Amino acid sequence: MNGDRLATLHPAYFALVMATGIVSIACALLALRPIALALLWANTAFYVVLWSLTLLRVIRFGDRVVADLQHHGRAVGFFTTVAATCVLGSQWFVVGGASTVATWLWTAGIILWAAITYAVFTLLTVKERKPPLAEGINGGWLVSVVAAQSVAVLGAQLAPGFGDRAGLALFFCLAMWLGGGMLYIWIISLIFYRYTFFEMHPSDLAPPYWINMGAVAISTLAGSLLVLAAPHSTVIRDVLPFVKGFTLMFWATATWWIPMLVILGIWRHGYSHFPLRYDPLYWGAVFPLGMYTVSTYRLAQAIEAPFLMTIPRAFVFIALAAWTLTLAGLVHQLLRREPPHPA
């Protein structure tokens, strides 16, 4: 990678790992195991390469990294490192059956979540010059919710194997799930306000707006896994109806967003003829499709609603097609050595 590409590497590029990981898990759950295994090894390579490039960028272009941390549009992209770490951990647990690897990744994810959450929100709070709401807020802000929920998702899967400490781990995951849900309500209120009371241009509807749906889809997954892990936690058993109710609300919200986002996408590219070309932020649109597939699958198990299984059986192919098309765009850009699309 040349210097210009490295200098402008978007912090949200770890969404590539998020998207690949969740599509792999979806394939594993829906009897497409050979694809799931191939994506597991590919995703591990993506993760190593992206961390190598990120560390190299910190060393060579530290000033650009600091500038990103203080930029309302790009700073939230750092949350993808948390989500990527935990989604990869879930991938190794579900697809690879490697609980030790998954546990180490969960530990790293918790540390990253704490460091990035308080660093990013503190810097954006205390900076002197801030953009207007219409310019500063976008769907990418909800990656902060995805990061918190990804920690809860991986922890809820690992906790039953922790023996006497299972209850403590699940209490922590329950707190992360509730905190992430509250954060979604705060941020989506601002995004919906921006949607309906400010002028929208086709260029404003960037791919990260699909995280509007993805953030509640992963909240659904976290809640479903907490329900399934309830036998290992007295606290969760005591609040089980509440957890089930909120989980179903999250799923209904994610489902509501899908037609809305499709309609807006048609308006953007069909009616307004906004060019459709590869952008690293499109991985943030692939991830919600895979996450909706997996979350609906787990919800069907958690609330004993087998009729919901029709949805993931169809959505897995939509998610896989979206991942393939986005990867083709990435390969095409790399082969043509095009400069990264500015964001």
N, C-alpha and C positions, 0 to 999 in steps of 0.2 A: 504494500500500500504506500503510495507516494505521500509526501508531506502535506499537500493540500487536502487530500482525502482524510488523513489522520487528524489534521487540525480541526476539520469540520465534522468529524464523526459524531453523529447524534447520540446523546446519552440514552435515548429510548431504543437503541438498536438491539438491546437485550430482549425486546419483544419478539425477535426471531426465535429465541430459545423458548419463550413463553408459548408461542404459537405451535412450534414443532412439538414441544412436550405434551401439550394438552391434546393435540391431534393424535399423537402416538397413544396416549392413554385411552382416548375414545376408540381407536382401532383395536386395542387390546381387549376392551370390554365388549366389543361387538364382533368378536370372532374374526378379526383381521390381524392376527398375531404376527405373521411375517413382516407386514408393513410396520407394525408397532415396534418390532425389534430393530428393523433397519433405521427407523427414526430415532430410536434410543441412542444408537451409536453415533448417528449423524449429529444429534443434538448435543451429545457430550463433546464432540469436536467443535461445534459452533460455540459452546460455552467457553471452552479453553481459548479458542481464537479470540473471542470478543473480550475476555478478561486480559489477554496478552496485549491486544490493541489499546484497551482502556488504560492499562498501566503505562504503556509506552506513551500514550497521549498525555498522561499526567506528568511524566518525566520531561517530555519534549515541549509540550504546550500547556504547561500548568496554568498560565494566565487565561487561556481559553476555557479551561475547566472551571476555574474560579468564576469567570464571567457567566458560564452556563448555570452555575449554582445560584446566581443572583438574577437570572432571567426568568420572568414569569412563565414564558412559554416552554423553555427548555429544561428548567430545573426539575420539574416533576418527572422528566424522563429518567432521572436517576433511580426512581422507584422500580423501574423495570429490572434492575439488578437484583432486588429483593425477590420479586415475583419469579424471575427466571431461575434463581437459586432454589426456591421452594418447589416450583413446578418440575424442575429437573429431579429434585429429590423425590417427588411423588411419582415421577416417571420411573426412576430406578426402583422404587418400592413396588409399584403396580406391575410394571412390565418386566423389570429385571429381577424382582424378588430379593433385592439387596437392601435389607433393613439397616445395616451398619452404614453403608454409603448414604442412605437417605437420612439417617440420624445426624451425620456430620454436616450434611447440606442444610438440615433444619437448624442446627446450631449456628451455622454461618448466616442463614437467612434471618434469624432473630437478631444477631449482632448488626447486620446490615440494616434491618428495619429500624432499629433504635437509632443508629447513627444518622441515617439518611432522613428519617422523619423529623427529628429535632433540628438537624442542620438546615434542611431546606425550608421548613416552615419558620424557623427563627430568622434566617437570612431574608426571606421574603417579607417578614413582618417588620424588621427594623430598617430595611433599606429606605433611603430618603425619597427617591423618585420612583413612583409606581405608575403603571399604565392604567388607563380607564378600564372599567370592568369588561366592556365589549372587546377590548384588545387583549386583556390579560387572562381571561378565563376560556377554557375549552375542555373538550372531553378528556384530554390527556391528564387533567388534574385528578381524574378518578382512578388513575393508576396507583395513587396513594392508598385507595381503598383495596384495590387488587392486591397490593403488597401485604397489607395487614391480613387479608383473608387467606392469602396463599400460605402464610405462617400457620393459621388455624387449620387449614385443609391438611397440610402435611402432618402437623402435630396430632390431629384427630385420628389419622391413619396409623401413626406410630405408637400412640399412647397405650393401646391394649397390650403391647409387648413390653411395657415398662414395669410390670409386676406391681409392687406396692406403691410405686410412684405414678401409676396410671391416673389416679384421681386428681393428683396435683397438676399433671400435664394437661388433663382435660379441662380443669378449671381455668388454667392459663389460656387454652384455646377458646373456651367459652367467652372469656373477657376480650380476647382479640376479635372474635366474631362480633360481639356486641359493639365494641369500639369502632370497628370497621363499618358496621351498619349505620351507626350514628354519623360517621364521617361522610358516608354516601348521602345521607339526608341533607347535611349542610351544603355539600358541594353541588349536588344535583339541583337544589333549589336555586342556586346562583346561575347554573347552566340553563335551566328552564326559563328563568327570568331573562337571561341574555337572548335565548331563542325567540321569545315572544314579544319583547319590548324594545329590541334594537334591530336595526336593519341587518339583514343577512345577505352576504354575497356568496356566489358559488365557491370562491376561494376560502371562505370562512369555514365551510363544512369539510374540514380535513378528516382523514380516516380515523384519528383517535376518537371522534364522536361515537364510534361503535363501542367504545368503552362504557358509554352510558348503559348499554345492555350487558357488557362483559362483567362490569363490577357487581351487578346484582346476580348475574349467573354464578359467579364464584362465591358470592354470599349464600346462594342457594346450596351450592356444593358443600360449603363449610357447615351449614346448618344440617344438611342431610347426614353428613358424616358424624356430626355430634349426636344426632338422634340414634344412628346405628351403634355408636360407642356408649350409649347411655348405661348399659349393664355394668360398665366399669367405673361409673361415677354417680355417687349419691346425689350430688348437687344437680347434675343434669336430669336425673330421674325426677327430682322434685319440681323442676321447671319444664318438664318435657312438653306439656301442651303449649306452653309459650314458645318454646323453640320450634315446634312443628308449625305453629301458626305463622310465626315470622318467616320461617323458611318458605312456606307456601306463598306468603306475600312477596318475598323477593323473587320467586319464580314467576309469579303473575306479572310483576313489574318488568322483568326481563322479556317476557313474552309480549307484553304491550309495546315495548320499544322496537321489536323487529319490524313490523309493518311500517312504523314511522320512519325508521332509518332507511328502509328500502325505498320508500316514497321520496325522501329527501335526496337519496342517491340518484334516483331517476331524474329528479328536478335538476340536480347538479350537472350530471353528465349527458342526459338526454335532452331536456328542455333548454338548459343554459349552455350546452356544448362545451363544458369545462373539460380540457384534455385529460384523458385517462392514461397515465404513465407511471412507471414504477417510482415508488417513494418508500423509504425505509419505514415510514409511519404506517404503511399498509399492513405490516405485521400486527399492528395494534387492532386491525379490523379482522384479521384471520383468527386471532386468539378468542374473541367472544363467540365465534361460531363453534369452535371446538369446545369451549367451556359450556356453552348452552347444551351441547350434546351430552357431555359427561354429567353435568348437574341434573339434567332431566332423568338420566339413567339412575343416578343415586337417589333422587327424590322419589322415583317410582318404588325403589326398594324401601326407603325410609318410611313412607306413608302407606305402603302396601297398595299401590295403585298400578297394577301391571298394564292397564290400558295406555299409560303414558309411554310405554316402551316403543310405541309406534314412532314417536318423535325422534329419539336418538338413532333408530335404525335408518331413518332417512337423512337426518342431519349430519351423520358421520361422513356421508359422501359429499355433501355440500362443503363441509369443513375441509375435507381432503382435497377437493377441487380448488378451493380458494387458496390453500397452502401451496399446491402445485403451481398455480398461475402466478402467485407472488414470488415463488422461488425462481420461476422462469424469468420473471422481470428482473430479479437480482442478478442472475447469471448473464442475462442480456446486457445489463448495465456494466457489469465487470468486464465482459468480453469487448465491449465497445469503448471501455475506459472513459465512460461519461463521468463528469463531475457529479457529486451527490446533489440531489435536489435540495435547495435551501429550505429551511423550515423556521 
